[in-house]
């Protein structure tokens, strides 16, 4: 069965770093764009970053640009989100998702494009 599993979340002080991982089970990610999303209590789920299936194109929300970096290792069926200089407003549940309906050279963070979702991992940045 197709499954995505996030890991790497936790509690960190402002200015700290975390690396999130998104591992695929039951399929390989070669043909899938991967997006990272986050949702804080009472707020809409928002796109944070995405990477095309070939890894040739990436996107970052303005709020995280320069602080977060997305990468992928298709041989390991894993996508990473390196988060640096974390701020309290980064606190949220972070989800990864896979889309098989995008160009292999592009990605976007529209929710409707994504078919498979992980269960999420909590990131808490405390002041």
C-alpha positions in Angstrom: 0.0 0.0 0.0 1.3 3.5 -0.8 2.3 5.4 2.2 4.3 8.5 3.2 5.9 8.8 6.6 7.3 12.0 8.1 9.8 12.1 10.8 12.2 14.6 12.4 9.8 16.9 14.2 10.2 18.0 17.8 10.7 20.8 20.2 13.4 23.4 19.4 14.3 26.9 20.6 14.0 29.9 18.3 17.1 30.0 16.0 17.5 26.3 16.1 17.3 23.8 13.3 15.5 20.6 12.4 15.6 18.3 9.4 12.3 16.6 8.4 12.3 13.5 6.4 9.5 12.1 4.2 9.9 8.4 3.3 7.8 6.5 0.8 6.7 3.0 1.4 5.2 0.7 -1.2 6.3 2.9 -4.2 9.2 5.0 -5.4 9.1 8.7 -5.7 10.8 9.0 -9.1 7.7 10.2 -10.9 6.2 12.3 -8.1 6.6 15.9 -7.1 6.7 16.3 -3.4 5.4 19.1 -1.3 5.7 20.1 2.3 2.8 21.7 4.0 2.1 22.9 7.4 -1.0 23.6 9.5 -1.2 25.5 12.8 -4.3 25.3 15.0 -7.2 27.3 13.7 -5.3 28.1 10.5 -5.5 26.9 6.9 -3.0 24.3 5.6 -0.4 26.2 3.7 2.3 25.2 1.2 5.8 25.6 2.5 7.9 24.1 -0.2 7.9 21.6 -3.1 10.3 19.9 -5.4 9.8 18.5 -8.9 10.2 14.8 -9.5 13.5 15.3 -11.2 14.7 17.7 -8.5 15.2 20.4 -11.1 12.7 22.9 -9.8 11.8 24.0 -6.3 9.5 26.4 -4.6 9.6 28.1 -1.2 6.9 30.2 0.5 8.1 33.8 1.1 7.9 33.1 4.9 10.6 30.4 4.7 12.7 31.4 1.8 16.3 31.6 2.8 15.8 29.5 5.9 14.4 26.2 4.6 15.9 23.9 1.9 14.2 21.0 0.2 16.1 18.1 -1.3 15.4 14.6 -2.5 17.1 11.3 -2.9 15.1 9.2 -5.2 17.3 6.2 -4.7 16.2 6.2 -1.1 12.6 7.3 -1.9 13.1 10.1 0.6 12.6 13.9 0.6 14.1 16.2 3.2 13.2 19.6 4.5 16.1 21.3 6.3 14.8 24.0 8.5 17.2 26.6 9.9 16.7 29.8 11.9 13.4 28.6 13.2 10.9 31.1 14.5 7.9 30.6 16.8 5.6 31.2 13.9 7.0 28.1 12.2 5.2 26.0 14.9 2.8 23.7 13.1 2.1 20.1 12.1 4.2 19.5 8.9 2.9 17.2 6.2 4.6 15.8 3.1 2.5 14.9 0.1 3.1 13.4 -3.3 1.7 14.4 -6.7 1.8 12.3 -9.8 0.0 14.9 -11.9 2.6 17.6 -12.4 5.3 18.1 -15.0 8.5 16.3 -14.1 10.3 19.7 -14.3 7.9 21.7 -12.2 6.0 21.8 -8.9 3.4 23.8 -7.1 1.7 23.8 -3.7 -2.0 23.8 -4.7 -3.6 21.3 -2.4 -5.7 19.8 -5.2 -2.7 18.5 -7.0 -1.6 16.1 -4.2 -2.8 12.5 -4.0 -0.9 11.0 -1.1 -0.4 12.5 2.3 1.6 11.6 5.3 0.2 11.8 8.8 2.3 14.7 9.8 5.0 15.5 12.3 4.8 18.2 15.0 7.3 21.0 15.0 7.2 23.3 18.0 9.4 26.4 18.2 9.3 27.8 21.8 10.3 31.2 22.9 
